[in-house]
Amino acid sequence: MSSRVEILNDGGFRSDGRKQYELRDITIDLSQQGTADGSATITHGLTQVMVTVFGPREAKMRSQTLHDRAVLNVEINVAPFSTGERRKRSRADRRILELAAAIESTFEPVVQTSLYPRSQIDIYVQVLQQDGGLLQACINATTLALITAGVPLLDFVCAVSGGVHSTEPLLDLTTLEENDLPNLTVAVMPRTRKVTLVTMETRLHVDRFRDIFELACAAGQTIHKEMKRAVKDRTVALVGAMDAGAKHPLADPDAMMEDR
């Protein structure tokens, strides 16, 4: 059965002008957001997600604490203007709960929760724009937000979506492609090469699964380079700001005494 829309034309280009294995443009902003311990805003094409992290801190409800490790609490809010539906989704929406559960299960084996017993790490995800690859954007932004919050991780977690058009695998799907193709999302730890998440919302033939899975794992390495570069640039900027503050006359107690 042929596709309802032209996902891949005869020249090998997709509807947004990319080739089969080409990823969308990625932008990363690690600016501080309010009183959050860590924050990150990531954009994959037209999909934009902001994540803020609070903690580790004392849990709000003692009944939910664990004596040997920290508890991850994930809450997702989808802005009504983020999609063409203009439909407000509540936190009890099934789709929202599934996304939150997927993020939580992805990071539980990665975050070193045993270092913070009887505490809680709150992860708040704000979906600002949607055009496919929502789960991958949420996972990648959560990784960066946890890093900026100083939460110890075993490794980065890098996610990417993939699908199949006829017999041709595609990477980093848009909404148009997700609605028309069997697809999956893969989250990998690039240093250890372990997989923390594989999720499929549609049926996919077993013969095609391996091809997409291997491509997605390789694409995770590419996304890891971008994420690592963003973290490094932020670290360099923070160190530079600290050095500049240390050299400022007001930061020198001897200089202050001489002025007096």
Secondary structure, DSSP 4 states (H G I P E B T S, - for coil): ---SS-SB-TTS-BTTS--TTPPPPEEEE----TT-SEEEEEEETTEEEEEEEEEEEE-S-GGG--SSS-EEEEEEEE-GGGSTT--PPPTT-HHHHHHHHHHHHHHTTTB-GGGSTTEEEEEEEEEEE-SS-HHHHHHHHHHHHHHHTT--BSS--EEEEEEEETTEEEES--HHHHHHS-EEEEEEETTTTEEEEEEESS---HHHHHHHHHHHHHHHHHHHHHHHHHHHHHHHHHHHHHHHHHHSGGG-HHHHHHH-
